[in-house]
Amino acid sequence: MDHLDDMDHRSLRGADRRILSALHARGRDPRVATTARTLSWVGEHGALWLAAGLAGAAVDGGRRNAWLRGTALTAGAHLVSMGVKRVVRRPRPAHVEPLVRTAGRHSFPSSHATSAAAAAVAFGALGAYAIPPLAAAMCLSRLVVGVHYPSDVAAGAALGALTACAGASWMRRGSHHD
């Protein structure tokens, strides 16, 4: 039984590496590389999503509190992902040359994916329908720039989505003038 578990673990790790290598190869196209680098930069520490939430709060006065709560959920999800990284301590991929520098050495989960998915769920619920596809692009960009395995991105996206879903009722309470 242990032998089968080892085989499954190795095959999953191999698939993670192969998928990353294939998507990282897309970064050879300068347009793709520039887009992925830009997403990486604007997504650092959830900045893009926090700015989007604050902008939503500024322009949608009737749902200002919901936007602010969605922004808080997004920030909270990002902070949780950083804590998980410190516990798991998975090294970043070493078999590809990264196209960007990273703020930290650890890979699991992707904090960019966590905050992107949290924003997609929270702000998507408020009608910001451009956010989910942009969040998906952010997640893919982490693979193109070569700083995360697909499992890091999937785990981060799941963590972000679950965080936003868990806070959905709290966020909805802020959808009217409080």
Buried (B, 14 or more C-beta within 10 A) or exposed (E): EEEEEEEEEEEEEEEBBEBBBEBBEEBEEEEBBEBBBEBBEBBBBBEBBBEBBEEBBEEBEEBBBBBBBBBBBBBBBBBBBBEBBEEEEBEBBEEBEBBBEBEEEBBBBBBBBBBBBBBBBBBBBBEBEEBBEBBBBBBBBBBBBBBBBBBBBBBBBBBBBBBBBEBBEEBBEBBEEE
